[in-house]
Amino acid sequence: MFDDEKQLLNSDGAVEKQLRPHHEQLGRATRFRRRTVTVLLSLAALAFVFVAPALLPRAPSTSDTDDLQSSAGGLIDLTRLFFNALSTDHLRTNLEYYTSGTHAAGANKTQAAHTLEYFKKQGIDAEIVEYFPWLNRPLSQRVAVFNSTTHEVLFEALLREDAIPGDPASVDPNNLAPFHAYSADGNVTGQLVYANYGSNDDFNALEQAGISVNDAVVIVRYGKVHSSVKVHAAELAGARGVLIYSDPKDDGYTKGKDYPVGPWRPESSIRRDSVLLHRIHPGDPLTPGYPSTKNSQRIDPDNAVNLCRIPSLPLSYRDALPLLSAIQNHGVAASNISSSWVGGLTSKGIEYWTGPSTLEVNLENRVEYRTVAIQNVVGRIKGWEDPGQAVIIGNHRDAWSSGASDPSSGSAVLLELARVFSELGKLGWRPRRTIILGSWDAAEYGLIGSTEWVEENIDWLRASAVAYVNVGAAVGGNAFAVTASPVFQNLLYAVTKQVPYPHSNETVYDVWLRQSLATSLDADASAKSRPAISPFELNGDTIAFAMHAGISSVDMGFVGSAGAQHSNFDSFKRMVSFVDPDMQLHLAIAQVWGLLAIRLADDPVLDLCTMCYAKDIRHIIRQFEKQMRLRRSQPRWQTQ
């Protein structure tokens, strides 16, 4: 249970008395402005051309938004009130709760109930919305190397993660066995072939090098492209199965000290993932385009277009070492294809080769599929002037383990925003437009919860949703990163300029700009004058909102130390030991997320930059044309 909320202001309530009548006064002022504009319009069109710009509301600055919150004679700084009300103690308590156990999709309904009751405790109208997708759970898995002539088993993978002393998350009895969501059930055997990251270009490079993956078991690294792309590309190339391992070059000891000494991925860490082809469509594969309610008609799984048809499993690099050893000196040296094909296990004596191996690899993946109830929690703070228009903020709640970074850091912040919005409400504040808070289930399987909710509410969303702001993994490092529709550029820059960056005299904007310049490969001079806002990556809960419902969307968070993602080591202990010990990064993302939501819900006229959208499209087209010219000038395998 949480401590009683503290009062935001002094007990004399002077500011509260100032705030309470502000809605009625603003409503009368708004109606008066509208009548004035109507009269002017009726006078003459010519007069309108010259006079209207001075009369119509302009897109307000943040200080304008703050001033709107006070109309009884005093100046109330809403941003200051909001920032002061946020509490690192509450954020820490929330994170401790959400990381107290493994909470896979549909498997931990107590967290859904807790989230619902927490919303209601804040006076927020909330409900649990259930859906019934088709999900799989692991039964038994095996990876073994053997001699097909003598049938001698030379190596069998452990397929487990080590216990870390002092970290209860690593020994939780409910931790899942290593598996991939929506992986095909099967038992296959074949020679082993290494295919780098498993992208389409990587398989093209193997073909150019004369290496066939037909009837092989393919081993690839995590990274660069989504796991579903790796498995699908291997399937199209004729492979029988896929093993995906975490290479230390990407998020292990080559980056720094590994856990529990540092934040990076240790040798036994196994990254679970989904192989649902959500680029074709996210959500329940058996109810494409419509919600998976209890009585929805399901299609046959054989007709589902977003399922891979070959088995796959995740591996630690400890288990990958003997497999990579089995293909040394077979096929083509990976360095002869590209230096980017060489991973970080060279320090362990591994020379990366393509194979195929002479030894055989057995991959067994036994999973059980069934219909599972999942639970979204949806809260609503009704707008005072335009309640039919809604700003939606969301985070997914399910995790592969305790999920401190992904997603529990975001879940902790979502609860804190609910509390602080409620505290502001006690002072008389309400948003101009409705704010909806979404805690989604089953995102790790394929963005199931958010997609099903969008599918069920698609008509209303298209008519009424102003924006969707997602924070999936709020804190995974110290680098601020955003993927968003370009229309949010001005708002994001304005908001981040107001938020202090932890332990510095800079703002989040300042650090974001510097980090963007340090990592940018963009030669465009204008791109170097502002922080980078990336185009949408199709792997977050923004997909259904942006791509299906056509709602302008944002996804953001602090990234960087992703050395435990989707493993048992993404724990509260690791978070407070190495990533965010004093919860200041959690506080900073709460300030950015909450202030952006307030601006979107409260600004009389939204500062959405349509010209930014046009400029970004033009820039992306030019970059694409440049890449195509480069690719046409080189053999396919040299474009890695």
MOZI-V746260 format. One record per residue. N is the residue number from 1. RES is the residue in three letters. SS is DSSP state (a for helix, b for strand, c for the rest). PSI is psi in whole degrees, -180 to 180 (999 if undefined). Layout:
n: {N,N}
res: {RES,RES}
ss: {SS,SS}
psi: {PSI,PSI}
This chain:
n: {1,2,3,4,5,6,7,8,9,10,11,12,13,14,15,16,17,18,19,20,21,22,23,24,25,26,27,28,29,30,31,32,33,34,35,36,37,38,39,40,41,42,43,44,45,46,47,48,49,50,51,52,53,54,55,56,57,58,59,60,61,62,63,64,65,66,67,68,69,70,71,72,73,74,75,76,77,78,79,80,81,82,83,84,85,86,87,88,89,90,91,92,93,94,95,96,97,98,99,100,101,102,103,104,105,106,107,108,109,110,111,112,113,114,115,116,117,118,119,120,121,122,123,124,125,126,127,128,129,130,131,132,133,134,135,136,137,138,139,140,141,142,143,144,145,146,147,148,149,150,151,152,153,154,155,156,157,158,159,160,161,162,163,164,165,166,167,168,169,170,171,172,173,174,175,176,177,178,179,180,181,182,183,184,185,186,187,188,189,190,191,192,193,194,195,196,197,198,199,200,201,202,203,204,205,206,207,208,209,210,211,212,213,214,215,216,217,218,219,220,221,222,223,224,225,226,227,228,229,230,231,232,233,234,235,236,237,238,239,240,241,242,243,244,245,246,247,248,249,250,251,252,253,254,255,256,257,258,259,260,261,262,263,264,265,266,267,268,269,270,271,272,273,274,275,276,277,278,279,280,281,282,283,284,285,286,287,288,289,290,291,292,293,294,295,296,297,298,299,300,301,302,303,304,305,306,307,308,309,310,311,312,313,314,315,316,317,318,319,320,321,322,323,324,325,326,327,328,329,330,331,332,333,334,335,336,337,338,339,340,341,342,343,344,345,346,347,348,349,350,351,352,353,354,355,356,357,358,359,360,361,362,363,364,365,366,367,368,369,370,371,372,373,374,375,376,377,378,379,380,381,382,383,384,385,386,387,388,389,390,391,392,393,394,395,396,397,398,399,400,401,402,403,404,405,406,407,408,409,410,411,412,413,414,415,416,417,418,419,420,421,422,423,424,425,426,427,428,429,430,431,432,433,434,435,436,437,438,439,440,441,442,443,444,445,446,447,448,449,450,451,452,453,454,455,456,457,458,459,460,461,462,463,464,465,466,467,468,469,470,471,472,473,474,475,476,477,478,479,480,481,482,483,484,485,486,487,488,489,490,491,492,493,494,495,496,497,498,499,500,501,502,503,504,505,506,507,508,509,510,511,512,513,514,515,516,517,518,519,520,521,522,523,524,525,526,527,528,529,530,531,532,533,534,535,536,537,538,539,540,541,542,543,544,545,546,547,548,549,550,551,552,553,554,555,556,557,558,559,560,561,562,563,564,565,566,567,568,569,570,571,572,573,574,575,576,577,578,579,580,581,582,583,584,585,586,587,588,589,590,591,592,593,594,595,596,597,598,599,600,601,602,603,604,605,606,607,608,609,610,611,612,613,614,615,616,617,618,619,620,621,622,623,624,625,626,627,628,629,630,631,632,633,634,635,636,637,638,639,640}
res: {MET,PHE,ASP,ASP,GLU,LYS,GLN,LEU,LEU,ASN,SER,ASP,GLY,ALA,VAL,GLU,LYS,GLN,LEU,ARG,PRO,HIS,HIS,GLU,GLN,LEU,GLY,ARG,ALA,THR,ARG,PHE,ARG,ARG,ARG,THR,VAL,THR,VAL,LEU,LEU,SER,LEU,ALA,ALA,LEU,ALA,PHE,VAL,PHE,VAL,ALA,PRO,ALA,LEU,LEU,PRO,ARG,ALA,PRO,SER,THR,SER,ASP,THR,ASP,ASP,LEU,GLN,SER,SER,ALA,GLY,GLY,LEU,ILE,ASP,LEU,THR,ARG,LEU,PHE,PHE,ASN,ALA,LEU,SER,THR,ASP,HIS,LEU,ARG,THR,ASN,LEU,GLU,TYR,TYR,THR,SER,GLY,THR,HIS,ALA,ALA,GLY,ALA,ASN,LYS,THR,GLN,ALA,ALA,HIS,THR,LEU,GLU,TYR,PHE,LYS,LYS,GLN,GLY,ILE,ASP,ALA,GLU,ILE,VAL,GLU,TYR,PHE,PRO,TRP,LEU,ASN,ARG,PRO,LEU,SER,GLN,ARG,VAL,ALA,VAL,PHE,ASN,SER,THR,THR,HIS,GLU,VAL,LEU,PHE,GLU,ALA,LEU,LEU,ARG,GLU,ASP,ALA,ILE,PRO,GLY,ASP,PRO,ALA,SER,VAL,ASP,PRO,ASN,ASN,LEU,ALA,PRO,PHE,HIS,ALA,TYR,SER,ALA,ASP,GLY,ASN,VAL,THR,GLY,GLN,LEU,VAL,TYR,ALA,ASN,TYR,GLY,SER,ASN,ASP,ASP,PHE,ASN,ALA,LEU,GLU,GLN,ALA,GLY,ILE,SER,VAL,ASN,ASP,ALA,VAL,VAL,ILE,VAL,ARG,TYR,GLY,LYS,VAL,HIS,SER,SER,VAL,LYS,VAL,HIS,ALA,ALA,GLU,LEU,ALA,GLY,ALA,ARG,GLY,VAL,LEU,ILE,TYR,SER,ASP,PRO,LYS,ASP,ASP,GLY,TYR,THR,LYS,GLY,LYS,ASP,TYR,PRO,VAL,GLY,PRO,TRP,ARG,PRO,GLU,SER,SER,ILE,ARG,ARG,ASP,SER,VAL,LEU,LEU,HIS,ARG,ILE,HIS,PRO,GLY,ASP,PRO,LEU,THR,PRO,GLY,TYR,PRO,SER,THR,LYS,ASN,SER,GLN,ARG,ILE,ASP,PRO,ASP,ASN,ALA,VAL,ASN,LEU,CYS,ARG,ILE,PRO,SER,LEU,PRO,LEU,SER,TYR,ARG,ASP,ALA,LEU,PRO,LEU,LEU,SER,ALA,ILE,GLN,ASN,HIS,GLY,VAL,ALA,ALA,SER,ASN,ILE,SER,SER,SER,TRP,VAL,GLY,GLY,LEU,THR,SER,LYS,GLY,ILE,GLU,TYR,TRP,THR,GLY,PRO,SER,THR,LEU,GLU,VAL,ASN,LEU,GLU,ASN,ARG,VAL,GLU,TYR,ARG,THR,VAL,ALA,ILE,GLN,ASN,VAL,VAL,GLY,ARG,ILE,LYS,GLY,TRP,GLU,ASP,PRO,GLY,GLN,ALA,VAL,ILE,ILE,GLY,ASN,HIS,ARG,ASP,ALA,TRP,SER,SER,GLY,ALA,SER,ASP,PRO,SER,SER,GLY,SER,ALA,VAL,LEU,LEU,GLU,LEU,ALA,ARG,VAL,PHE,SER,GLU,LEU,GLY,LYS,LEU,GLY,TRP,ARG,PRO,ARG,ARG,THR,ILE,ILE,LEU,GLY,SER,TRP,ASP,ALA,ALA,GLU,TYR,GLY,LEU,ILE,GLY,SER,THR,GLU,TRP,VAL,GLU,GLU,ASN,ILE,ASP,TRP,LEU,ARG,ALA,SER,ALA,VAL,ALA,TYR,VAL,ASN,VAL,GLY,ALA,ALA,VAL,GLY,GLY,ASN,ALA,PHE,ALA,VAL,THR,ALA,SER,PRO,VAL,PHE,GLN,ASN,LEU,LEU,TYR,ALA,VAL,THR,LYS,GLN,VAL,PRO,TYR,PRO,HIS,SER,ASN,GLU,THR,VAL,TYR,ASP,VAL,TRP,LEU,ARG,GLN,SER,LEU,ALA,THR,SER,LEU,ASP,ALA,ASP,ALA,SER,ALA,LYS,SER,ARG,PRO,ALA,ILE,SER,PRO,PHE,GLU,LEU,ASN,GLY,ASP,THR,ILE,ALA,PHE,ALA,MET,HIS,ALA,GLY,ILE,SER,SER,VAL,ASP,MET,GLY,PHE,VAL,GLY,SER,ALA,GLY,ALA,GLN,HIS,SER,ASN,PHE,ASP,SER,PHE,LYS,ARG,MET,VAL,SER,PHE,VAL,ASP,PRO,ASP,MET,GLN,LEU,HIS,LEU,ALA,ILE,ALA,GLN,VAL,TRP,GLY,LEU,LEU,ALA,ILE,ARG,LEU,ALA,ASP,ASP,PRO,VAL,LEU,ASP,LEU,CYS,THR,MET,CYS,TYR,ALA,LYS,ASP,ILE,ARG,HIS,ILE,ILE,ARG,GLN,PHE,GLU,LYS,GLN,MET,ARG,LEU,ARG,ARG,SER,GLN,PRO,ARG,TRP,GLN,THR,GLN}
ss: {c,c,c,c,c,c,c,c,c,c,c,c,c,a,a,a,a,a,a,a,c,a,a,a,a,a,a,a,a,a,a,a,a,a,a,a,a,a,a,a,a,a,a,c,a,a,a,a,a,a,a,a,a,a,a,c,c,c,c,c,c,a,a,a,a,a,a,a,c,c,c,c,c,c,c,c,c,a,a,a,a,a,a,a,a,c,c,a,a,a,a,a,a,a,a,a,a,a,c,c,c,c,c,c,c,c,c,c,a,a,a,a,a,a,a,a,a,a,a,a,a,c,c,c,b,b,b,b,b,b,b,b,b,b,b,b,b,b,b,b,b,b,b,b,b,b,c,c,c,c,c,c,b,b,b,b,c,c,c,c,c,c,c,c,c,c,c,a,a,a,a,c,c,c,c,c,c,c,c,b,b,c,c,c,c,b,b,b,b,b,b,b,b,b,c,c,c,c,c,a,a,a,a,a,a,a,a,a,c,c,c,c,c,c,c,c,b,b,b,b,b,c,c,c,c,c,a,a,a,a,a,a,a,a,a,a,c,c,c,c,b,b,b,b,b,c,c,a,a,a,a,c,c,c,c,c,c,b,c,c,c,c,c,b,c,c,c,c,c,c,c,c,b,b,c,c,c,c,c,c,c,c,c,c,c,c,c,c,c,c,c,c,c,c,c,c,c,c,c,c,a,a,a,c,c,c,c,c,c,c,b,b,b,b,b,c,a,a,a,a,a,a,a,a,a,a,c,c,c,c,c,c,b,a,a,a,a,c,a,a,a,c,c,c,a,a,a,a,c,c,c,c,b,c,b,b,b,b,b,b,b,b,b,b,b,b,b,b,b,b,b,b,b,b,b,b,b,b,b,b,b,c,c,c,c,b,b,b,b,b,b,b,b,b,b,b,c,c,c,c,c,c,c,a,a,a,a,a,a,a,a,a,a,a,a,a,a,a,a,a,a,a,a,a,a,a,c,c,c,c,c,c,b,b,b,b,b,b,b,b,c,c,a,a,a,a,c,a,a,a,a,a,a,a,a,a,c,a,a,a,a,a,a,a,b,b,b,b,b,b,c,c,c,c,b,c,c,c,b,b,b,b,b,b,c,a,a,a,a,a,a,a,a,a,a,a,c,c,c,b,c,c,c,c,c,c,b,a,a,a,a,a,a,a,a,a,a,a,a,c,c,c,c,c,c,a,a,a,a,c,c,c,c,b,c,c,c,c,c,c,c,a,a,a,a,a,a,a,c,c,c,c,b,b,b,b,b,b,b,c,c,c,c,c,c,c,c,c,c,c,c,a,a,a,a,a,a,a,a,c,c,c,c,a,a,a,a,a,a,a,a,a,a,a,a,a,a,a,a,a,a,a,c,c,c,c,c,c,c,a,a,a,a,a,a,a,a,a,a,a,a,a,a,a,a,a,a,a,a,a,a,a,c,c,c,a,a,a,c,c}
psi: {152,155,156,138,142,153,138,-32,175,157,-13,-17,19,-44,-37,-41,-33,-37,-35,-41,5,-30,-45,-42,-41,-38,-45,-39,-40,-44,-37,-43,-41,-41,-38,-46,-39,-43,-45,-40,-36,-19,-54,144,-38,-43,-37,-41,-40,-31,-35,-42,-27,-17,-36,149,137,165,119,152,173,-36,-34,-45,-41,-45,-31,-21,-7,127,14,24,-19,160,119,119,97,-39,-44,-45,-43,-48,-44,-26,-23,143,124,-28,-45,-42,-43,-44,-44,-44,-41,-41,-51,-23,12,-5,164,136,73,167,124,1,-11,81,-15,-33,-36,-44,-39,-45,-43,-49,-33,-45,-48,-36,-30,4,16,130,121,157,159,129,117,145,169,71,170,113,158,156,148,141,-60,146,150,138,121,146,131,161,117,-18,-48,-13,17,129,119,-23,140,126,144,-38,45,158,146,155,136,118,131,0,97,-24,-28,-13,17,124,-16,4,140,148,156,127,172,132,135,21,152,139,133,167,110,157,141,171,154,135,134,130,37,-121,-4,24,169,-40,-37,-42,-33,-40,-40,-42,-44,-31,0,20,122,140,9,127,15,163,124,137,130,165,152,150,167,-54,160,152,-37,-35,-41,-49,-41,-41,-41,-41,-45,-29,-3,10,157,-28,168,136,129,120,160,114,136,-17,-27,-41,30,-145,-19,-17,-22,-168,137,163,137,8,-32,-170,-6,165,125,173,-28,-4,134,126,107,160,176,144,21,134,74,-8,-26,-55,137,177,-178,122,-18,-4,65,121,-4,156,147,66,171,-37,13,147,131,145,164,135,-30,-20,1,125,-9,25,137,152,4,149,155,157,151,152,153,164,-19,-43,-24,-25,-51,-30,-45,-32,-33,-18,4,138,18,134,-130,137,131,-34,-22,-20,-52,146,-23,-10,-9,121,-163,4,9,-31,-14,12,8,129,123,121,162,-29,-166,155,160,-28,160,151,130,127,114,125,101,119,156,128,138,165,128,136,127,159,111,147,123,123,153,129,109,133,152,-30,-42,68,-17,-14,139,140,127,128,139,162,143,146,-28,154,160,-22,-133,-27,54,-49,-53,102,7,-28,-39,-37,-39,-41,-38,-43,-40,-37,-40,-43,-45,-39,-38,-42,-42,-35,-33,-21,3,-6,137,148,150,-44,160,140,127,131,124,124,102,149,158,28,-36,-23,-25,39,41,-54,-48,-39,-44,-38,-41,-44,-37,-28,24,-43,-45,-41,-44,-30,-28,-20,127,-43,158,128,115,139,98,-65,101,-42,109,-1,-160,10,124,131,143,134,134,161,139,-18,-18,4,-53,-43,-44,-41,-42,-43,-47,-21,-16,-11,122,139,135,138,40,172,16,169,168,-37,-46,-48,-39,-45,-47,-43,-35,-43,-35,-27,-4,138,7,126,-9,122,-37,-31,-23,-6,0,156,154,129,112,149,165,134,133,64,24,173,-4,-19,-52,-39,-48,-47,-27,-46,-12,32,129,131,159,141,131,167,175,126,174,-57,70,35,11,7,131,22,173,-12,0,75,167,-41,-45,-40,-51,-12,-37,-26,-51,71,-39,11,21,-32,-37,-43,-42,-43,-30,-39,-44,-50,-48,-42,-38,-42,-42,-44,-46,-33,-23,-29,130,-42,126,134,72,126,93,-31,-33,-38,-47,-43,-40,-40,-44,-43,-44,-41,-44,-41,-40,-45,-39,-44,-39,-39,-40,-44,-37,-21,-5,154,151,-39,-11,3,21,999}
